[in-house]
Amino acid sequence: MKPEFCTDLVTKELIGSKYAELTRAFTYSSAILRRTIWVPTGFVCDYESVPLLRGTSKRAGVIHDYLCRTDSSPVVTKQTAASVYAEAQQLRDSLVCKGKFRLAWRAVLCWFKTSVVRVAPGYFHRFKVSASAVDLAG
């Protein structure tokens, strides 16, 4: 199985919040997991939350946020969630980036962001898939 974004990412920004809600289910086929991840309509996320680089790969951020929930399907380890996040970033970059320099720069960003989510404390397996923006904001 090769990695593939199976559907478009369709969200609405939640007013007065850094969060967004999926208005349509989002699916991604992961080579690492050897299965398709289905993120349901209504899922609330912050795309990516690495400071200064927030939102540079929204689809990868949604997939990672989903895999970090206690009841995602499949339930994975923090390291596996980070690996799938890197996989999705690399796929996104291969689809939209032109030029060797741009791809090299995106590879550096991918490495940095993935390294941060591998070690960042506090968010992994704290919330359910159905968590609202209020729940996430604490």
Backbone as CSV, one residue per row, in Angstrom:
resi,resn,N_x,N_y,N_z,CA_x,CA_y,CA_z,C_x,C_y,C_z
1,MET,0.859,-1.185,0.000,0.000,0.000,0.000,0.894,1.233,0.000
2,LYS,0.599,2.141,-0.874,1.357,3.392,-0.892,0.559,4.486,-0.176
3,PRO,1.258,5.466,0.402,0.533,6.549,1.083,-0.273,7.365,0.077
4,GLU,-1.474,7.767,0.502,-2.344,8.519,-0.403,-3.396,9.284,0.399
5,PHE,-3.602,10.544,0.029,-4.742,11.298,0.553,-5.940,10.876,-0.288
6,CYS,-6.894,10.201,0.323,-8.020,9.632,-0.425,-9.152,10.621,-0.642
7,THR,-9.276,11.596,0.247,-10.314,12.621,0.130,-9.693,13.984,0.385
8,ASP,-10.410,15.019,0.007,-9.969,16.378,0.307,-10.230,16.678,1.779
9,LEU,-9.431,17.578,2.330,-9.632,18.042,3.693,-10.580,19.234,3.634
10,VAL,-11.751,19.096,4.262,-12.756,20.161,4.263,-13.075,20.489,5.722
11,THR,-12.745,21.719,6.118,-12.927,22.135,7.506,-13.591,23.499,7.581
12,LYS,-14.017,23.848,8.778,-14.442,25.225,9.063,-13.687,25.670,10.301
13,GLU,-13.216,26.894,10.261,-12.515,27.466,11.405,-13.542,27.769,12.489
14,LEU,-13.208,27.485,13.722,-14.101,27.774,14.829,-13.780,29.179,15.333
15,ILE,-14.755,30.066,15.236,-14.579,31.481,15.557,-14.072,31.647,16.989
16,GLY,-13.081,32.527,17.138,-12.545,32.817,18.455,-11.693,31.687,19.014
17,SER,-11.207,30.835,18.130,-10.476,29.663,18.578,-9.353,29.352,17.592
18,LYS,-8.364,28.634,18.041,-7.295,28.189,17.133,-7.645,26.847,16.495
19,TYR,-8.860,26.382,16.723,-9.270,25.060,16.263,-10.132,25.115,15.011
20,ALA,-10.190,23.969,14.333,-11.042,23.799,13.156,-11.800,22.488,13.310
21,GLU,-12.926,22.391,12.623,-13.762,21.196,12.668,-13.933,20.645,11.261
22,LEU,-13.790,19.343,11.112,-14.007,18.715,9.807,-15.489,18.757,9.470
23,THR,-15.800,19.251,8.276,-17.190,19.279,7.837,-17.481,18.117,6.894
24,ARG,-16.457,17.334,6.633,-16.585,16.123,5.828,-15.518,15.133,6.314
25,ALA,-15.828,13.851,6.301,-14.846,12.847,6.717,-13.597,12.963,5.837
26,PHE,-12.455,12.690,6.423,-11.174,12.775,5.738,-10.490,11.419,5.836
27,THR,-9.992,10.921,4.718,-9.343,9.617,4.741,-7.938,9.688,4.143
28,TYR,-7.080,8.865,4.707,-5.676,8.800,4.309,-5.220,7.348,4.379
29,SER,-4.606,6.861,3.318,-4.032,5.515,3.307,-2.579,5.603,3.726
30,SER,-2.237,4.868,4.760,-0.881,4.891,5.307,-0.134,3.604,4.975
31,ALA,1.043,3.752,4.397,1.895,2.598,4.140,2.445,2.052,5.460
32,ILE,2.710,2.932,6.416,3.246,2.500,7.713,2.240,1.619,8.437
33,LEU,0.991,2.049,8.462,-0.054,1.286,9.151,-0.648,0.171,8.285
34,ARG,-0.406,0.255,6.994,-0.977,-0.689,6.020,-2.500,-0.735,6.114
35,ARG,-3.071,0.454,6.233,-4.532,0.582,6.280,-4.922,2.032,6.031
36,THR,-6.193,2.250,5.835,-6.723,3.590,5.630,-7.227,4.132,6.957
37,ILE,-6.861,5.372,7.235,-7.315,6.081,8.435,-8.526,6.903,8.032
38,TRP,-9.599,6.791,8.783,-10.833,7.523,8.513,-11.072,8.477,9.678
39,VAL,-10.960,9.785,9.402,-11.192,10.813,10.420,-12.621,11.328,10.211
40,PRO,-13.487,11.224,11.220,-14.908,11.511,11.028,-15.255,13.000,10.931
41,THR,-16.376,13.259,10.281,-16.970,14.590,10.271,-17.170,15.025,11.725
42,GLY,-16.902,16.291,12.005,-17.062,16.820,13.362,-15.799,16.760,14.192
43,PHE,-14.763,16.086,13.694,-13.496,15.996,14.426,-12.907,17.399,14.564
44,VAL,-12.479,17.757,15.785,-11.910,19.080,16.065,-10.402,18.920,16.285
45,CYS,-9.642,19.790,15.636,-8.181,19.717,15.729,-7.588,21.117,15.606
46,ASP,-6.266,21.189,15.770,-5.577,22.478,15.596,-4.599,22.416,14.420
47,TYR,-4.800,21.464,13.517,-3.915,21.211,12.367,-2.538,20.829,12.875
48,GLU,-1.678,21.786,13.054,-0.348,21.563,13.605,-0.106,22.642,14.648
49,SER,0.570,22.275,15.708,0.761,23.264,16.772,2.221,23.508,17.113
50,VAL,3.143,23.103,16.245,4.557,23.411,16.465,4.731,24.914,16.226
51,PRO,5.168,25.666,17.239,5.296,27.117,17.074,6.107,27.498,15.829
52,LEU,5.724,28.573,15.205,6.330,29.127,13.990,6.051,28.323,12.727
53,LEU,5.687,27.073,12.858,5.443,26.226,11.691,4.010,25.717,11.672
54,ARG,3.177,26.301,12.496,1.795,25.853,12.626,1.062,25.932,11.300
55,GLY,0.445,24.828,10.917,-0.397,24.806,9.730,0.338,24.673,8.412
56,THR,1.600,24.293,8.421,2.338,24.169,7.156,1.992,22.887,6.414
57,SER,1.386,21.934,7.100,0.910,20.704,6.462,-0.371,20.285,7.190
58,LYS,-1.467,20.947,6.855,-2.723,20.754,7.574,-3.212,19.313,7.539
59,ARG,-3.134,18.672,6.366,-3.617,17.287,6.269,-2.818,16.367,7.190
60,ALA,-1.504,16.532,7.205,-0.672,15.709,8.087,-1.000,15.999,9.552
61,GLY,-1.250,17.268,9.870,-1.610,17.644,11.235,-2.910,17.017,11.690
62,VAL,-3.901,16.976,10.806,-5.195,16.360,11.151,-4.999,14.868,11.425
63,ILE,-4.246,14.202,10.569,-3.998,12.767,10.752,-3.286,12.521,12.079
64,HIS,-2.268,13.331,12.362,-1.542,13.171,13.623,-2.433,13.449,14.824
65,ASP,-3.207,14.532,14.775,-4.114,14.845,15.885,-5.073,13.681,16.133
66,TYR,-5.608,13.103,15.059,-6.530,11.976,15.189,-5.843,10.774,15.852
67,LEU,-4.653,10.432,15.378,-3.947,9.270,15.922,-3.507,9.467,17.363
68,CYS,-3.488,10.712,17.837,-3.114,10.995,19.227,-4.283,10.865,20.195
69,ARG,-5.477,10.614,19.701,-6.651,10.489,20.569,-6.730,9.083,21.165
70,THR,-7.337,8.990,22.332,-7.381,7.720,23.069,-8.167,6.635,22.343
71,ASP,-9.131,7.027,21.531,-10.006,6.046,20.876,-9.931,6.113,19.358
72,SER,-8.779,6.518,18.819,-8.614,6.527,17.360,-8.652,5.088,16.853
73,SER,-8.837,4.948,15.564,-8.810,3.620,14.959,-7.846,3.640,13.783
74,PRO,-6.684,3.036,13.951,-6.253,2.211,15.071,-5.701,3.055,16.215
75,VAL,-5.625,2.458,17.397,-4.923,3.082,18.513,-3.444,2.748,18.312
76,VAL,-2.604,3.778,18.331,-1.176,3.588,18.047,-0.331,4.200,19.159
77,THR,0.952,3.913,19.122,1.888,4.528,20.065,2.207,5.949,19.610
78,LYS,2.783,6.713,20.497,3.195,8.078,20.178,4.216,8.069,19.038
79,GLN,5.131,7.115,19.053,6.154,7.035,18.016,5.546,6.679,16.657
80,THR,4.565,5.786,16.646,3.902,5.427,15.391,3.111,6.618,14.851
81,ALA,2.431,7.343,15.730,1.699,8.541,15.295,2.651,9.546,14.663
82,ALA,3.831,9.716,15.252,4.834,10.629,14.697,5.335,10.137,13.341
83,SER,5.531,8.849,13.196,5.998,8.294,11.920,4.964,8.481,10.813
84,VAL,3.698,8.278,11.136,2.636,8.496,10.144,2.543,9.981,9.794
85,TYR,2.730,10.843,10.780,2.766,12.292,10.556,3.869,12.639,9.550
86,ALA,5.063,12.080,9.735,6.168,12.320,8.803,5.836,11.784,7.411
87,GLU,5.242,10.613,7.357,4.852,10.017,6.075,3.895,10.941,5.316
88,ALA,2.888,11.461,6.013,1.902,12.342,5.375,2.525,13.671,4.949
89,GLN,3.446,14.209,5.749,4.144,15.441,5.359,4.947,15.218,4.079
90,GLN,5.658,14.106,4.020,6.480,13.808,2.848,5.618,13.620,1.606
91,LEU,4.462,12.969,1.753,3.552,12.822,0.624,3.062,14.190,0.170
92,ARG,2.623,15.007,1.091,2.145,16.359,0.754,3.217,17.128,0.005
93,ASP,4.449,17.078,0.509,5.541,17.811,-0.116,5.835,17.300,-1.520
94,SER,5.757,15.992,-1.718,6.020,15.431,-3.046,4.947,15.844,-4.050
95,LEU,3.751,16.137,-3.551,2.650,16.535,-4.438,2.669,18.011,-4.797
96,VAL,3.158,18.859,-3.896,3.039,20.304,-4.124,4.350,21.062,-4.309
97,CYS,5.461,20.492,-3.897,6.726,21.230,-3.962,7.431,20.996,-5.292
98,LYS,7.906,22.078,-5.857,8.669,22.022,-7.104,10.089,22.491,-6.816
99,GLY,11.050,21.808,-7.359,12.444,22.213,-7.207,13.143,21.482,-6.077
100,LYS,14.398,21.178,-6.302,15.186,20.423,-5.332,15.426,21.188,-4.042
101,PHE,15.677,22.509,-4.136,15.912,23.289,-2.929,14.668,23.294,-2.051
102,ARG,13.519,23.515,-2.655,12.261,23.551,-1.900,12.002,22.202,-1.224
103,LEU,12.221,21.106,-1.948,12.029,19.780,-1.352,13.013,19.534,-0.215
104,ALA,14.247,19.982,-0.386,15.250,19.815,0.674,14.842,20.609,1.916
105,TRP,14.378,21.834,1.731,13.936,22.658,2.859,12.748,22.013,3.562
106,ARG,11.804,21.490,2.782,10.633,20.831,3.370,11.048,19.569,4.132
107,ALA,12.083,18.876,3.659,12.576,17.693,4.367,13.132,18.085,5.736
108,VAL,13.820,19.217,5.805,14.336,19.718,7.077,13.167,20.071,8.008
109,LEU,12.164,20.757,7.488,10.988,21.101,8.297,10.281,19.846,8.794
110,CYS,10.135,18.861,7.917,9.488,17.600,8.292,10.257,16.940,9.427
111,TRP,11.563,16.868,9.305,12.383,16.258,10.354,12.199,17.014,11.682
112,PHE,12.241,18.346,11.622,12.101,19.143,12.836,10.730,18.936,13.485
113,LYS,9.668,19.066,12.694,8.318,18.939,13.254,8.077,17.538,13.814
114,THR,8.537,16.534,13.103,8.355,15.163,13.575,9.147,14.927,14.851
115,SER,10.342,15.480,14.936,11.149,15.350,16.160,10.442,15.992,17.339
116,VAL,9.828,17.148,17.119,9.110,17.836,18.197,7.939,16.993,18.683
117,VAL,7.118,16.450,17.767,5.951,15.692,18.224,6.342,14.370,18.880
118,ARG,7.514,13.862,18.550,7.983,12.622,19.201,8.266,12.846,20.687
119,VAL,8.704,14.048,21.056,9.115,14.295,22.447,8.191,15.236,23.218
120,ALA,7.302,15.953,22.544,6.436,16.927,23.228,5.543,16.234,24.255
121,PRO,5.515,16.738,25.467,4.686,16.123,26.510,3.260,16.649,26.480
122,GLY,2.378,15.902,27.090,1.085,16.456,27.445,-0.114,16.200,26.569
123,TYR,0.014,16.032,25.287,-1.182,15.953,24.451,-1.545,14.526,24.070
124,PHE,-0.599,13.610,24.065,-0.847,12.271,23.536,-1.793,11.486,24.444
125,HIS,-2.850,10.930,23.851,-3.867,10.116,24.530,-4.521,10.829,25.711
126,ARG,-4.726,12.141,25.560,-5.431,12.907,26.593,-6.912,13.074,26.282
127,PHE,-7.272,13.022,24.997,-8.638,13.335,24.588,-9.229,12.223,23.720
128,LYS,-10.547,12.199,23.663,-11.268,11.280,22.779,-11.409,11.919,21.396
129,VAL,-11.727,11.104,20.405,-11.951,11.597,19.045,-13.064,12.628,19.038
130,SER,-14.065,12.466,19.901,-15.220,13.374,19.936,-14.982,14.658,20.726
131,ALA,-13.763,14.902,21.202,-13.486,16.099,22.018,-13.824,17.382,21.254
132,SER,-14.410,18.330,21.973,-14.778,19.628,21.397,-13.613,20.606,21.545
133,ALA,-13.758,21.778,20.934,-12.753,22.827,21.083,-12.632,23.238,22.553
134,VAL,-13.739,23.262,23.271,-13.716,23.612,24.692,-12.907,22.571,25.463
135,ASP,-13.119,21.293,25.152,-12.341,20.221,25.811,-10.852,20.404,25.535
136,LEU,-10.508,20.644,24.277,-9.109,20.757,23.890,-8.426,21.969,24.522
137,ALA,-9.191,23.059,24.637,-8.635,24.283,25.204,-8.408,24.158,26.709
138,GLY,-9.097,23.192,27.325,-8.913,22.930,28.766,-9.588,23.934,29.593
